[in-house]
Amino acid sequence: MLGISYKIISSGATHDAQNMALVTKTGMIFLPSVKGISHSPMEWTSLEDIKKGVYVLTNTLKLLSSKK
């Protein structure tokens, strides 16, 4: 739909979604880290991938706000 490749995954990451899931549906948008490094000072995500993530989030919020 947005022309961005993606993968639907099941993740063990819960973050704040774990608590929010008690009151509403939740989801997370994951962005790729260079060399797969995460939760480390060496973690890095390219500006291009960050822009794609912002685009996905923005469009998701627009879609959700238009539903009644």
FIPALUM-683808 format. One record per residue (C-alpha): residue in one letter; x, y, z. Coordinates in Angstrom, 3 decimals. Layout:
FIPALUM-683808
  res         x         y         z
    a         X         Y         Z
...
This chain:
FIPALUM-683808
  res         x         y         z
    m     0.000     0.000     0.000
    l     2.782     2.450     0.875
    g     5.398     0.889    -1.385
    i     7.655    -0.062     1.535
    s     8.747    -3.673     1.964
    y     7.825    -5.189     5.304
    k     7.588    -8.394     7.279
    i     4.920    -9.287     9.824
    i     6.674   -10.732    12.853
    s     5.805   -12.047    16.252
    s     8.123   -10.425    18.760
    g     8.879   -11.034    22.391
    a     9.386    -7.287    22.817
    t     6.631    -5.827    24.941
    h     7.746    -2.333    25.897
    d     4.750    -0.116    26.782
    a     2.473    -2.172    24.520
    q     2.270    -4.814    27.243
    n     0.465    -2.405    29.567
    m    -1.565    -0.672    26.856
    a    -2.836    -4.048    25.602
    l    -4.906    -4.242    28.773
    v    -7.093    -1.393    27.500
    t    -6.710    -1.290    23.699
    k    -5.273    -3.047    20.658
    t    -1.556    -2.462    20.259
    g     1.151    -2.853    17.684
    m     4.748    -1.814    17.127
    i     6.676    -0.610    14.130
    f    10.190    -2.032    14.064
    l    12.949    -0.437    12.001
    p    16.036    -2.326    10.896
    s    19.275    -1.658    12.718
    v    22.527    -1.665    10.774
    k    24.207    -5.077    11.173
    g    21.229    -6.205    13.296
    i    22.695    -4.603    16.419
    s    20.047    -3.453    18.909
    h    19.866    -2.430    22.556
    s    23.496    -1.356    22.424
    p    25.420     1.910    22.123
    m    26.494     0.540    18.715
    e    22.873     0.441    17.493
    w    22.300     2.545    14.383
    t    19.375     2.982    12.013
    s    19.807     4.797     8.731
    l    18.031     8.102     8.204
    e    16.286     6.562     5.177
    d    14.824     3.764     7.339
    i    13.795     6.280    10.014
    k    11.968     8.310     7.352
    k    10.161     5.151     6.217
    g     9.172     4.413     9.821
    v     7.789     7.925    10.281
    y     5.858     7.543     7.009
    v     4.358     4.236     8.170
    l     3.446     5.685    11.575
    t     1.903     8.827    10.065
    n    -0.190     6.832     7.621
    t    -1.255     4.389    10.323
    l    -2.452     7.250    12.527
    k    -4.345     8.799     9.616
    l    -6.028     5.483     8.872
    l    -6.939     4.856    12.505
    s    -8.277     8.387    12.989
    s   -10.585     8.016     9.991
    k   -12.224     4.823    11.350
    k   -15.403     5.157    13.320
